Amino acid sequence: KAVPLTHANIIADLKGAAPVLRIDRTHRLLVFLPLFHSFGHTITGLFPLMVGIKAVYHPDPTDAGGLVRKAAAYGVTAVAATPTFFSFMLERAKGDELKTLRVVVVGAEKCPQAVFDKAKAVAPSAVVMEGYGITECSPCVSVNPSDAAKPGTLGLPVEGIDVCVTDLETNAVLPRGTMGMLHVSGPIVFPGYIGHDGPPPFTEFGGKRWYVTGDLAEVGDDGYLRFHGRLKRFLK
C-alpha cells in the first residue's frame, strides 16, 4: 500500500509547524534527511522554501563528520533529524563546532535522555525539541515548542490539528492523562491508502473524521502528548 499526500496536506502541516518551531529568516537549516521520506520531504525539503530560510545540503545522513564540519563552516542554526543521526553528530563534534545551533527538531523514533544530556554539553545554545509524526499525517502531528520544551513528551499538536485517545475495547474517548489509541483529525490527514484492501484507517465521531494511528499515547493535563508505543508491540 502507498500513502498519498496532497498539496493541501503538506501545506497545512508546514503552516501549522512554523509557529511552533519559531524559525525565521535568520536561520540556516542543515538538510540531510532523504527527500523520498515524508519527514525529509516536508520538514527539511519544502519547509526552507516555504518560510524563506537558507538551507545547507549534505547527501549522506550517516556521514556525521561531514555534517559537523558543514554545520561549522556555514554557521548552521537549525537541524531536523532522527535522534540516531543527531547523536552521531554529537559524538563526532569537537570543540565548538556546533556552537551556532539554536534549534534541533528530532522525531521518527524515541529520543533517549542521553541525547538531551550530550546536546547540553556539545551544543549548549540549542534547544532539542522532540516531536511526533506519521507519514499519513504529512508527517508532523506534534512538537515541543522551543520556549516551552518538555523532555520526555512529544510536545503539543501543531496548529489546526485535533488529537484524542480512545479506549482499546469500547472506542470511547478517554479523559486526559489516560493511555489509549491515538487519533488525529485535521487538514494534515491523508485521503486514504492506495493499493490497500484492508479495513479503512479512519473512524468518525464528534462530527469529524479521525485517522487511527495505531500508536498508544496519552494527552496530559498540560496538553502535551506522551508516547506509550505501537499497539502491535504492546500486544506482544
RODO-2510 file (C-alpha; in nm, 4 decimals, decimal comma):
residues 236
     n   res          X          Y          Z
     1     k     0,0000     0,0000     0,0000
     2     a     0,1079     0,3599    -0,0530
     3     v     0,0380     0,6841     0,1323
     4     p    -0,0584     0,9717    -0,0974
     5     l    -0,0148     1,3202     0,0471
     6     t    -0,1921     1,6084    -0,1210
     7     h    -0,0546     1,9573    -0,1694
     8     a    -0,3132     2,0762     0,0824
     9     n    -0,1948     1,8153     0,3382
    10     i     0,1667     1,9258     0,3165
    11     i     0,0975     2,2998     0,3129
    12     a    -0,1299     2,2661     0,6170
    13     d     0,1427     2,0762     0,8033
    14     l     0,4087     2,3355     0,7253
    15     k     0,1798     2,6225     0,8220
    16     g     0,0927     2,4508     1,1485
    17     a     0,4512     2,3661     1,2412
    18     a     0,6120     2,7006     1,1542
    19     p     0,4770     2,8993     1,4548
    20     v     0,5837     2,6266     1,6988
    21     l     0,9363     2,5882     1,5600
    22     r     0,9927     2,9672     1,5684
    23     i     1,2359     2,9506     1,2782
    24     d     1,2770     3,2829     1,0986
    25     r     1,4917     3,4130     0,8135
    26     t     1,7983     3,4441     1,0333
    27     h     1,8229     3,0652     1,0498
    28     r     2,0257     2,8235     0,8397
    29     l     1,8902     2,4701     0,8268
    30     l     2,1154     2,1685     0,7750
    31     v     1,9343     1,9336     0,5344
    32     f     2,0401     1,5696     0,5060
    33     l     1,7313     1,3515     0,5517
    34     p     1,6246     1,1533     0,2409
    35     l     1,3743     1,3522     0,0369
    36     f     1,1832     1,0345    -0,0508
    37     h     1,0702     1,0036     0,3132
    38     s     0,7873     1,2240     0,4376
    39     f     0,9972     1,3751     0,7199
    40     g     1,2777     1,4702     0,4835
    41     h     1,0456     1,5745     0,2011
    42     t     0,8246     1,8027     0,4106
    43     i     1,0217     1,9323     0,7081
    44     t     1,3676     1,9586     0,5553
    45     g     1,2885     1,9677     0,1830
    46     l     0,9947     2,2048     0,1470
    47     f     0,9999     2,3882     0,4811
    48     p     1,3036     2,6089     0,3981
    49     l     1,1379     2,7131     0,0721
    50     m     0,8066     2,7910     0,2404
    51     v     0,9483     3,0090     0,5188
    52     g     1,2335     3,1599     0,3183
    53     i     1,5393     3,0432     0,5118
    54     k     1,8806     2,9328     0,3919
    55     a     1,9433     2,5608     0,3615
    56     v     2,2754     2,3780     0,3654
    57     y     2,2558     2,0377     0,1940
    58     h     2,4551     1,7216     0,2555
    59     p     2,3890     1,3960     0,0664
    60     d     2,4677     1,1377     0,3355
    61     p     2,2873     1,1378     0,6736
    62     t     2,5336     0,8780     0,8085
    63     d     2,8374     1,0996     0,7410
    64     a     2,8401     1,2529     1,0876
    65     g     3,1887     1,4011     1,0497
    66     g     3,0965     1,5714     0,7240
    67     l     2,7732     1,7043     0,8723
    68     v     2,9532     1,8542     1,1698
    69     r     3,2164     2,0186     0,9504
    70     k     2,9485     2,1612     0,7230
    71     a     2,7496     2,2900     1,0206
    72     a     3,0598     2,4685     1,1484
    73     a     3,1600     2,6073     0,8081
    74     y     2,8174     2,7552     0,7300
    75     g     2,7141     2,8565     1,0829
    76     v     2,4121     2,6252     1,0805
    77     t     2,1484     2,7236     1,3360
    78     a     1,8840     2,4520     1,2911
    79     v     1,8761     2,0761     1,2385
    80     a     1,5856     1,8371     1,1839
    81     a     1,6798     1,4718     1,2204
    82     t     1,6187     1,1415     1,3877
    83     p     1,7707     1,1112     1,7356
    84     t     2,0121     0,8495     1,5977
    85     f     2,1534     1,0743     1,3261
    86     f     2,1785     1,3708     1,5620
    87     s     2,3541     1,1575     1,8241
    88     f     2,6163     1,0649     1,5626
    89     m     2,6793     1,4352     1,5054
    90     l     2,7162     1,4986     1,8772
    91     e     2,9690     1,2178     1,9081
    92     r     3,1823     1,3485     1,6210
    93     a     3,1719     1,7179     1,7151
    94     k     3,4923     1,8675     1,8503
    95     g     3,5334     2,1877     2,0444
    96     d     3,2737     2,4478     1,9470
    97     e     3,1838     2,3114     1,6029
    98     l     2,8118     2,3095     1,6920
    99     k     2,8127     2,6372     1,8844
   100     t     2,5792     2,8107     1,6360
   101     l     2,2983     2,5537     1,6716
   102     r     1,9845     2,7038     1,8253
   103     v     1,7022     2,4686     1,7238
   104     v     1,7127     2,0883     1,6925
   105     v     1,3950     1,9009     1,5974
   106     v     1,4063     1,5241     1,6471
   107     g     1,1433     1,2677     1,5538
   108     a     1,0645     0,9306     1,3930
   109     e     1,1932     0,7444     1,6997
   110     k     1,2129     0,7893     2,0754
   111     c     1,4809     1,0371     2,1780
   112     p     1,6977     0,8939     2,4587
   113     q     1,7785     1,1128     2,7564
   114     a     2,1468     1,0687     2,6706
   115     v     2,0938     1,2769     2,3539
   116     f     1,9459     1,5649     2,5540
   117     d     2,2354     1,5464     2,8004
   118     k     2,5018     1,5305     2,5293
   119     a     2,3454     1,8237     2,3436
   120     k     2,3726     2,0437     2,6525
   121     a     2,7457     1,9812     2,6613
   122     v     2,8256     1,9917     2,2872
   123     a     2,5668     2,2449     2,1619
   124     p     2,4757     2,4491     2,4701
   125     s     2,2810     2,7139     2,2759
   126     a     2,0494     2,4573     2,1151
   127     v     1,7015     2,3603     2,2300
   128     v     1,6265     1,9958     2,1468
   129     m     1,2586     1,9676     2,0558
   130     e     1,1149     1,6181     2,0298
   131     g     0,8039     1,5666     1,8192
   132     y     0,5705     1,3020     1,6865
   133     g     0,4913     1,2347     1,3253
   134     i     0,3497     0,9697     1,0992
   135     t     0,3576     0,9533     0,7204
   136     e    -0,0219     0,9509     0,6957
   137     c    -0,0260     1,2909     0,8700
   138     s     0,2171     1,4686     0,6387
   139     p     0,4046     1,3814     0,8801
   140     c     0,4320     1,6263     1,1735
   141     v     0,1500     1,5920     1,4301
   142     s     0,3072     1,7478     1,7376
   143     v     0,6314     1,9081     1,8502
   144     n     0,7702     2,0665     2,1646
   145     p     0,7678     2,4488     2,1498
   146     s     1,1162     2,5989     2,1547
   147     d     1,0267     2,8180     2,4526
   148     a     0,8400     2,5516     2,6492
   149     a     1,0013     2,2171     2,5637
   150     k     0,9270     1,9286     2,7990
   151     p     1,1743     1,6412     2,7547
   152     g     1,0025     1,3038     2,7712
   153     t     0,6958     1,4319     2,5852
   154     l     0,6079     1,4652     2,2175
   155     g     0,5015     1,8264     2,2548
   156     l     0,1796     1,9992     2,1557
   157     p    -0,0299     1,9299     1,8450
   158     v     0,0524     2,1678     1,5611
   159     e    -0,1905     2,4480     1,4867
   160     g    -0,5238     2,3381     1,3414
   161     i    -0,4905     1,9730     1,4471
   162     d    -0,7086     1,7811     1,6914
   163     v    -0,5924     1,4712     1,8770
   164     c    -0,7642     1,2384     2,1201
   165     v    -0,7202     0,8917     2,2644
   166     t    -0,9833     0,6210     2,2833
   167     d    -1,0360     0,3053     2,4852
   168     l    -0,8951    -0,0020     2,3095
   169     e    -1,2101    -0,2069     2,3754
   170     t    -1,5033     0,0367     2,3781
   171     n    -1,3580     0,3060     2,1474
   172     a    -1,4886     0,5668     2,3901
   173     v    -1,2919     0,8925     2,4092
   174     l    -1,0773     0,8882     2,7218
   175     p    -1,0073     1,1769     2,9611
   176     r    -0,6688     1,3465     2,9709
   177     g    -0,3941     1,1574     3,1456
   178     t    -0,5253     0,8181     3,0308
   179     m    -0,3461     0,5952     2,7796
   180     g    -0,5341     0,4825     2,4720
   181     m    -0,5346     0,4671     2,0928
   182     l    -0,4178     0,7950     1,9417
   183     h    -0,6478     0,9556     1,6825
   184     v    -0,5668     1,2567     1,4640
   185     s    -0,8062     1,4852     1,2782
   186     g    -0,7412     1,7849     1,0585
   187     p    -0,6145     1,9016     0,7192
   188     i    -0,2822     1,7163     0,7540
   189     v    -0,4530     1,3728     0,7409
   190     f    -0,4084     1,1898     0,4099
   191     p    -0,7115     1,0955     0,1953
   192     g    -0,6612     0,7165     0,2166
   193     y    -0,4232     0,4428     0,1078
   194     i    -0,3504     0,3411    -0,2495
   195     g    -0,3483    -0,0345    -0,3128
   196     h    -0,4962    -0,1209     0,0272
   197     d    -0,7628    -0,3902     0,0502
   198     g    -0,7941    -0,3961     0,4286
   199     p    -1,0313    -0,2074     0,6592
   200     p    -1,0283     0,1728     0,6291
   201     p    -0,7876     0,3508     0,8664
   202     f    -1,0479     0,6113     0,9604
   203     t    -1,3329     0,6426     1,2057
   204     e    -1,5916     0,9119     1,2620
   205     f    -1,7257     1,0648     1,5824
   206     g    -1,7974     1,4115     1,7130
   207     g    -1,8716     1,5275     1,3602
   208     k    -1,5111     1,4681     1,2460
   209     r    -1,3168     1,2060     1,0564
   210     w    -1,0242     1,0682     1,2575
   211     y    -0,7180     0,8759     1,1454
   212     v    -0,6477     0,5786     1,3723
   213     t    -0,2701     0,5910     1,4137
   214     g    -0,2101     0,2507     1,5723
   215     d     0,0002     0,4243     1,8390
   216     l    -0,0662     0,4257     2,2114
   217     a    -0,0428     0,7642     2,3771
   218     e    -0,1962     0,9944     2,6331
   219     v    -0,2773     1,3629     2,6311
   220     g    -0,1620     1,5145     2,9589
   221     d    -0,3440     1,7781     3,1598
   222     d    -0,0950     2,0232     3,0110
   223     g    -0,1981     1,9263     2,6570
   224     y     0,1384     1,7604     2,5801
   225     l     0,1426     1,4197     2,4106
   226     r     0,3168     1,1289     2,5796
   227     f     0,4019     0,8195     2,3766
   228     h     0,3498     0,4628     2,5015
   229     g     0,4445     0,2575     2,1953
   230     r     0,2856     0,0875     1,8957
   231     l    -0,0236    -0,1232     1,9595
   232     k     0,1236    -0,4353     1,7955
   233     r     0,4341    -0,4208     2,0152
   234     f     0,2108    -0,3604     2,3164
   235     l     0,0059    -0,6719     2,2455
   236     k     0,3177    -0,8864     2,2044
***
